[in-house]
Amino acid sequence: MFGVWAPGEEVAKLAYFGLYALQHRGQESAGIAVSDGNHIVVYKDMGLVSQVFTEASLEALRGFVAIGHTRYSTTGASCWENAQPTFRATATGHLALGHNGNLTNTSALFERVAALEESSGELPLGSQLNRATSDTDLIAALLAAHPDLSMEAAAIQELPTLTGAYSLVFMDDTTLYGARDPHGIRPLVLGRLERGWVIASETAALDIVGAAFVREIEPGELVAIDEHGLRSHRFAPATPKGCLFEYVYLARPDTSIAGRSVQQSRVDIGRRLANEYPADADLVIPVPESGRYAAIGYAAESGIPFAEGLVKNAYVGRTFIQPSQTIRQLGIRLKLNPLREVIADQRLVVVDDSIVRGNTQRALVRMLREAGAREVHVRISSPPVKWPCFYGIDFASRAELIANGLSVDEICRSIGADSLGFVSLDQLIKATTIPADRLCRACFDGVYPIDVPEPEVIGKHVLAGLEKRVTATETTPTTIP
């Protein structure tokens, strides 16, 4: 997500370049909303940032405040209706909103919004054609449902009712807002331009538009930026639980979290991994790109030479983020190709960021052996992923996670490696320099900092199911005795 308030600047183009820096956080759709003070225009579509926007479309987005979003779906299908920013008309103007994270009280919020819309005379949820089915749309509906309040006051009232992970960038006709859930699970940072302000998911996006990093937006904080400057409101006490997986995979290596670069943490993870799981090998090779810095650290600590043994096609999307399992399995061959001259007859240490289902590593080990590798020792820069994430990562269900049902030796045999080692949770946490009690580690240890609802009211398509239920109730005739 990216937001900018900067009178006199080409805010749509700033948002475009900011989204370019954040493309790794979502590759399904992209959108930008811009306001000139009277109207908000939203331009969004399915695809990558470079596919959605043209010079002409950006030129048409004129204004002084803008927000942008690249979507990676965790609630609601990957479709145009759910692309962000989401838009709502309000009693006093307009609202556009982008969201990174995942709410866990979606069902309860749905019931609230349905009741609000019914009482206001609007069509109930479920009966509107082409309706969004995302938790983001529910947030926008709640913020827009207060005709007697300013957007700022509505946000202060409604944000405490949201449960789960949410970093938000939103705007009305004149003001830019940013907010972060009380646990701060997903990152959000504030930057300063010469003539304006920027809010972004990562510091790398500040760098690309020339904004100076000011600070992280605090857990439980709402900021508002307009012609009067920046205002901060505390809407809930801070109980920090930053996502540990950001350090392993999600964040860019050139991003900083809590004052430390992700690249430094990943190199340190690799060093710790080498000490915990050494290997007798000829070369250390990374799985690009997310395994690169851990591999550098592993090589430096072990004394085994580092080499590039796999070439990545930069124009193929992440296999992890692709929504279908079939595409994940096909994608590995599109994405990576071995350098046979480098790896033939070599004993390899292959460093990757994580193992989720095991399909990617299984295909990778087979590919390396076919290219002539004599031994393949897999080293993973995170502990086994044994629990699903309900806070903004579309992991498999627990039954599909390979580490949930198999031991490390069994996983090793399943993927066809000669040996397998995962960095321990304790060493991973130490590499971040963040105290363990300030991190969400749920995907590794099953300790969820926010209560997880019952199975029937969670899941990516929970809202679609709720809307079908409402529609069925509306269209079922009542029999009068």
VOVO-978737 format. One line per 8 residues: number of its first residue (from 1); their letters; for each residue x, z, y of C-alpha. Coordinates in Angstrom, 3 decimals, padded with zeros to 6 digits. Layout:
BEGIN
NUM	A	X,Z,Y  ...
# end
This chain:
BEGIN
1	MFGVWAPG	000.000,000.000,000.000  001.053,-000.662,003.542  -000.421,000.130,006.948  000.755,-000.671,010.453  -000.445,000.224,013.963  001.529,-001.810,016.472  -000.064,-003.365,019.597  001.720,-006.545,020.622
9	EEVAKLAY	003.158,-007.199,017.174  002.088,-009.678,014.476  000.684,-006.926,012.286  -000.608,-009.279,009.565  002.889,-010.655,009.025  004.373,-007.158,009.043  001.838,-006.177,006.384  002.676,-009.314,004.404
17	FGLYALQH	006.385,-008.500,004.317  005.620,-004.875,003.543  003.528,-005.962,000.564  006.361,-008.202,-000.583  008.536,-005.100,-000.854  005.774,-003.369,-002.826  004.842,-006.227,-005.152  006.233,-004.278,-008.113
25	RGQESAGI	003.464,-001.680,-007.720  000.701,-004.162,-008.480  000.536,-007.823,-009.432  -003.134,-008.518,-010.114  -004.425,-009.085,-006.574  -003.353,-008.730,-002.957  -005.135,-008.311,000.349  -004.699,-007.593,004.056
33	AVSDGNHI	-007.235,-006.262,006.563  -006.669,-006.623,010.327  -008.598,-005.316,013.338  -008.546,-006.476,016.949  -010.364,-003.344,018.103  -013.858,-004.753,017.576  -013.921,-006.327,014.140  -012.073,-005.971,010.850
41	VVYKDMGL	-011.267,-009.140,008.905  -010.279,-008.799,005.241  -008.418,-011.555,003.398  -007.810,-010.936,-000.306  -007.584,-012.807,-003.593  -006.310,-012.588,-007.134  -002.590,-013.193,-007.629  000.765,-012.269,-006.173
49	VSQVFTEA	001.374,-011.803,-002.445  003.107,-015.183,-002.254  000.147,-016.868,-003.985  -002.609,-015.264,-001.916  -001.284,-015.768,001.624  -000.177,-018.817,003.553  001.226,-019.198,007.046  -002.195,-020.398,008.188
57	SLEALRGF	-004.108,-017.477,006.685  -001.733,-014.967,008.272  -001.966,-016.690,011.655  -005.750,-016.283,011.512  -005.456,-012.505,011.041  -005.067,-011.333,014.628  -005.075,-007.732,015.794  -003.027,-004.602,016.333
65	VAIGHTRY	-003.808,-002.526,013.251  -003.572,-003.718,009.649  -003.479,-002.444,006.110  -002.403,-004.231,002.938  -002.616,-003.622,-000.792  -001.300,-004.988,-004.083  -003.510,-003.944,-006.988  -002.664,-002.637,-010.426
73	STTGASCW	-006.013,-001.742,-011.943  -006.618,001.669,-013.489  -010.330,002.055,-012.646  -012.432,-001.096,-012.592  -011.766,-004.543,-013.987  -009.127,-006.878,-012.598  -011.428,-009.110,-010.563  -011.931,-010.284,-006.984
81	ENAQPTFR	-014.660,-007.730,-006.284  -012.216,-004.912,-007.027  -009.320,-006.409,-005.064  -008.308,-004.287,-002.076  -008.571,-003.481,000.786  -012.214,-002.643,000.185  -014.541,-003.052,003.182  -017.557,-001.132,004.464
89	ATATGHLA	-019.683,-001.307,007.588  -020.299,002.090,009.171  -022.810,003.377,011.709  -020.224,003.055,014.458  -018.023,000.177,013.290  -016.113,-000.871,010.206  -013.832,000.557,007.522  -011.175,-000.986,005.285
97	LGHNGNLT	-009.365,001.088,002.666  -006.563,000.820,000.105  -005.889,003.340,-002.664  -002.981,004.088,-004.978  -003.816,006.464,-007.818  -006.801,007.313,-009.970  -009.631,009.785,-009.453  -010.809,012.037,-012.270
105	NTSALFER	-014.223,013.018,-010.874  -015.398,009.402,-010.619  -018.666,010.067,-012.446  -019.688,012.896,-010.101  -018.764,010.819,-007.038  -020.817,007.918,-008.387  -023.878,010.156,-008.601  -023.313,011.335,-005.017
113	VAALEESS	-022.955,007.809,-003.675  -026.014,006.623,-005.606  -028.083,009.448,-004.121  -026.765,008.745,-000.606  -027.547,005.052,-000.818  -031.009,005.672,-002.238  -031.857,008.152,000.530  -030.609,005.727,003.192
121	GELPLGSQ	-032.777,002.893,001.876  -029.885,000.760,000.609  -029.992,-000.924,-002.760  -028.903,001.605,-005.394  -025.601,001.230,-007.158  -025.898,-001.112,-010.105  -028.539,-003.361,-008.560  -026.227,-005.048,-006.076
129	LNRATSDT	-024.716,-008.335,-007.159  -020.924,-008.670,-007.169  -020.505,-004.941,-006.606  -017.019,-003.411,-006.877  -016.598,-001.020,-009.813  -013.574,000.951,-008.650  -013.049,004.525,-007.549  -011.666,003.039,-004.318
137	DLIAALLA	-015.108,001.675,-003.454  -016.617,005.127,-003.994  -014.117,006.652,-001.548  -015.005,004.018,001.057  -018.745,004.617,000.513  -018.336,008.362,001.059  -016.272,007.925,004.217  -018.833,005.488,005.605
145	AHPDLSME	-021.817,007.758,004.850  -021.547,009.996,007.937  -023.244,008.346,010.920  -022.929,011.538,012.964  -019.155,011.923,012.443  -016.058,010.039,013.523  -014.029,008.482,010.720  -011.415,011.172,011.220
153	AAAIQELP	-013.968,013.959,010.861  -015.621,012.238,007.883  -012.252,012.015,006.132  -011.521,015.701,006.725  -014.904,016.513,005.185  -014.782,014.118,002.226  -011.160,014.161,001.086  -011.441,017.674,-000.391
161	TLTGAYSL	-014.297,016.419,-002.621  -011.987,013.924,-004.351  -010.280,015.088,-007.537  -007.306,013.310,-009.065  -004.435,011.268,-007.668  -004.905,009.414,-004.411  -002.649,008.123,-001.712  -004.778,006.291,000.832
169	VFMDDTTL	-004.148,003.910,003.708  -007.300,003.060,005.642  -008.469,001.945,009.062  -011.462,001.712,011.319  -011.641,-000.712,014.238  -009.008,001.107,016.301  -007.191,003.674,014.160  -004.822,003.735,011.194
177	YGARDPHG	-005.097,006.587,008.680  -003.030,007.818,005.762  -003.857,010.592,003.302  -002.362,012.094,000.171  -004.016,014.252,-002.486  -003.124,017.979,-002.534  -000.745,017.462,-005.466  001.024,014.455,-003.888
185	IRPLVLGR	001.142,012.708,-007.247  001.602,009.244,-005.747  004.124,008.719,-002.920  003.279,007.958,000.711  005.690,007.798,003.648  005.559,007.491,007.421  007.802,005.210,009.480  008.348,004.413,013.152
193	LERGWVIA	008.602,001.011,014.775  009.829,000.491,018.317  006.226,-000.106,019.383  004.192,001.374,016.581  003.889,003.199,013.277  003.972,002.287,009.595  002.557,004.002,006.506  003.720,002.782,003.082
201	SETAALDI	003.899,003.696,-000.591  007.705,003.559,-000.601  010.573,003.733,001.881  011.729,000.266,000.732  008.717,-001.207,002.535  009.789,000.534,005.753  013.241,-001.003,005.432  011.959,-004.557,005.080
209	VGAAFVRE	010.024,-004.416,008.382  012.721,-002.536,010.278  010.850,000.764,010.525  012.766,004.022,010.642  011.807,006.598,008.032  010.193,009.628,009.682  009.012,011.744,006.755  006.832,011.835,003.680
217	IEPGELVA	003.146,012.399,004.297  002.560,015.853,002.841  000.284,016.599,-000.102  -003.120,017.536,001.297  -002.404,015.908,004.677  -004.364,013.350,006.682  -002.646,011.486,009.517  -004.382,009.392,012.168
225	IDEHGLRS	-002.629,006.945,014.495  -004.155,005.332,017.566  -003.460,004.776,021.277  -003.185,008.546,021.749  -000.368,008.833,019.206  -000.149,010.499,015.810  -002.333,013.413,014.722  -001.968,015.437,011.533
233	HRFAPATP	-004.664,017.426,009.737  -004.290,019.695,006.737  -007.428,019.191,004.594  -006.180,021.133,001.531  -003.292,023.440,000.606  -000.263,021.614,-000.807  000.451,022.156,-004.518  003.124,019.465,-005.129
241	KGCLFEYV	003.180,017.674,-008.487  004.954,014.367,-007.833  004.871,011.812,-010.643  008.022,012.001,-012.770  007.483,008.434,-013.998  008.126,007.152,-010.452  011.806,008.015,-011.015  011.902,006.299,-014.404
249	YLARPDTS	010.042,003.075,-013.736  007.477,002.715,-010.953  009.521,003.041,-007.754  012.088,000.551,-006.534  015.709,001.711,-006.947  016.265,001.344,-003.195  013.416,003.740,-002.444  014.057,007.395,-001.606
257	IAGRSVQQ	011.885,010.240,-002.870  012.360,013.735,-001.455  015.588,012.638,000.234  017.268,011.204,-002.876  017.462,007.516,-003.770  015.776,006.495,-007.001  018.930,004.529,-007.856  021.011,007.725,-007.772
265	SRVDIGRR	018.562,009.485,-010.041  018.543,006.613,-012.540  022.329,006.451,-012.732  022.374,010.213,-013.311  019.725,009.863,-016.031  021.989,007.323,-017.751  024.956,009.700,-017.621  022.905,012.498,-019.130
273	LANEYPAD	021.570,010.135,-021.795  025.138,009.182,-022.777  026.015,012.846,-023.234  022.904,013.580,-025.265  022.962,010.434,-027.406  026.424,008.851,-027.592  026.980,005.688,-029.616  029.955,003.928,-031.198
281	ADLVIPVP	029.533,000.527,-029.585  031.281,-002.366,-027.839  028.961,-003.011,-024.882  026.224,-001.331,-022.865  023.573,-003.789,-021.713  020.465,-003.069,-019.613  016.951,-004.336,-020.101  016.490,-005.793,-016.615
289	ESGRYAAI	015.498,-004.619,-014.178  014.228,-001.100,-014.788  016.953,-000.206,-017.302  019.828,-001.401,-015.128  020.916,001.733,-013.274  020.517,004.013,-016.272  022.698,001.555,-018.192  025.319,001.700,-015.434
297	GYAAESGI	025.323,005.481,-015.699  025.493,005.379,-019.497  028.470,002.996,-019.404  030.311,005.039,-016.785  029.876,008.294,-018.707  030.588,006.882,-022.170  033.480,004.612,-021.217  031.832,001.695,-023.023
305	PFAEGLVK	032.008,-001.520,-020.951  028.875,-002.552,-019.087  027.718,-006.166,-019.515  024.754,-008.339,-018.664  023.424,-009.448,-022.025  019.887,-010.406,-021.030  018.745,-012.815,-018.323  015.413,-012.133,-016.659
313	NAYVGRTF	013.135,-014.827,-015.312  012.333,-013.390,-011.888  009.122,-015.397,-011.640  007.360,-013.759,-014.580  005.340,-010.597,-013.970  006.051,-007.264,-015.586  005.025,-007.044,-019.215  004.110,-003.386,-018.685
321	IQPSQTIR	001.600,-004.184,-015.980  -000.040,-007.155,-017.687  -003.549,-006.050,-018.625  -003.822,-007.523,-022.120  -001.829,-006.634,-025.204  -001.545,-010.286,-026.245  000.073,-011.187,-022.938  002.469,-008.251,-023.288
329	QLGIRLKL	003.642,-009.564,-026.637  003.954,-013.146,-025.436  005.493,-012.097,-022.131  008.701,-010.710,-023.564  009.896,-014.198,-024.526  008.923,-015.591,-021.140  010.618,-012.762,-019.334  013.961,-012.216,-021.096
337	NPLREVIA	016.496,-014.458,-022.777  019.742,-013.316,-024.450  023.217,-014.443,-023.398  024.463,-015.355,-026.873  028.101,-015.692,-025.843  028.075,-012.102,-024.567  026.259,-010.341,-027.404  027.243,-012.316,-030.528
345	DQRLVVVD	029.045,-010.074,-033.062  028.912,-007.109,-030.686  027.685,-003.569,-031.263  025.249,-003.033,-028.424  023.811,-000.049,-026.610  020.584,-001.364,-025.076  019.189,000.837,-022.281  015.516,000.606,-021.373
353	DSIVRGNT	013.243,002.796,-019.245  010.522,003.759,-021.749  008.765,003.000,-025.006  004.973,002.954,-024.790  003.516,000.979,-027.701  006.824,-000.256,-029.097  005.961,-003.954,-029.112  008.387,-004.885,-026.342
361	QRALVRML	011.337,-003.097,-027.956  010.496,-004.507,-031.388  010.563,-008.056,-030.015  013.727,-007.304,-028.030  015.691,-005.936,-030.991  014.668,-008.936,-033.073  015.736,-011.285,-030.286  019.169,-009.644,-030.005
369	REAGAREV	019.754,-009.780,-033.736  018.769,-013.445,-033.815  021.320,-014.010,-031.026  024.065,-012.523,-033.233  024.261,-008.835,-032.285  025.949,-006.857,-035.084  024.319,-003.518,-034.209  021.573,-002.571,-031.742
377	HVRISSPP	021.456,001.038,-030.548  018.470,001.626,-028.268  018.672,004.304,-025.578  015.652,005.228,-023.454  015.925,006.802,-020.001  012.723,008.832,-020.412  011.377,011.133,-023.124  008.823,009.812,-025.650
385	VKWPCFYG	005.518,008.968,-023.954  003.017,010.946,-026.013  000.081,011.393,-023.645  -001.978,008.959,-021.539  -001.913,009.069,-017.748  -005.137,009.693,-015.816  -003.507,009.550,-012.388  -002.724,005.893,-011.800
393	IDFASRAE	-000.744,004.423,-014.705  -002.612,002.280,-017.216  -000.976,003.649,-020.349  -002.590,003.075,-023.710  -004.939,005.596,-025.262  -003.167,008.374,-027.093  -003.873,006.713,-030.448  -001.964,003.598,-029.311
401	LIANGLSV	001.137,005.425,-028.072  003.819,004.934,-030.687  005.489,008.304,-029.985  002.241,010.173,-030.557  002.148,009.515,-034.293  005.771,008.855,-035.229  009.018,010.795,-035.133  012.069,009.366,-033.353
409	DEICRSIG	013.517,008.204,-036.696  010.217,006.532,-037.572  010.062,004.798,-034.193  013.644,003.633,-034.742  012.696,002.057,-038.053  009.515,000.593,-036.548  011.374,-001.274,-033.790  014.241,-002.263,-036.128
417	ADSLGFVS	017.084,-000.548,-034.241  020.238,000.925,-035.792  019.735,004.123,-033.771  017.423,005.415,-031.076  017.784,008.147,-028.474  015.508,009.384,-025.674  016.771,011.455,-022.765  015.328,014.960,-022.972
425	LDQLIKAT	012.641,016.082,-020.554  014.905,018.846,-019.261  017.745,016.425,-018.438  015.378,013.901,-016.857  013.997,016.568,-014.557  017.494,017.716,-013.591  018.398,014.137,-012.638  015.605,014.084,-010.049
433	TIPADRLC	016.873,017.329,-008.394  013.198,018.343,-008.031  012.096,021.673,-009.574  010.114,021.180,-012.781  007.082,023.014,-011.398  006.804,020.459,-008.564  006.559,017.445,-010.914  003.741,015.985,-012.987
441	RACFDGVY	005.157,015.508,-016.490  001.849,015.063,-018.309  002.702,011.781,-020.052  005.680,013.532,-021.660  004.434,017.080,-022.316  000.637,016.872,-022.139  000.371,019.459,-019.334  -002.062,017.934,-016.835
449	PIDVPEPE	-001.923,019.465,-013.333  -005.485,018.272,-012.636  -008.211,018.856,-015.200  -009.100,015.764,-017.207  -012.847,015.147,-017.644  -014.669,014.542,-020.910  -013.958,011.218,-022.680  -017.385,009.754,-021.859
457	VIGKHVLA	-016.740,009.942,-018.093  -013.178,008.666,-017.963  -011.568,005.298,-018.602  -010.846,002.104,-016.761  -014.412,000.783,-017.031  -016.333,004.037,-016.534  -018.040,002.812,-013.346  -019.202,-000.421,-014.947
465	GLEKRVTA	-020.842,001.671,-017.653  -022.499,003.971,-015.122  -023.830,001.019,-013.124  -025.285,-000.563,-016.267  -027.034,002.732,-016.973  -028.531,002.771,-013.474  -029.604,-000.856,-013.752  -031.273,-000.203,-017.097
473	TETTPTTI	-033.140,002.771,-015.617  -034.352,000.666,-012.695  -035.601,-002.240,-014.821  -037.212,-000.277,-017.671  -040.995,-000.245,-017.070  -042.715,003.126,-017.011  -045.727,003.536,-019.277  -048.551,005.534,-017.731
481	P	-050.703,007.288,-020.355
# end
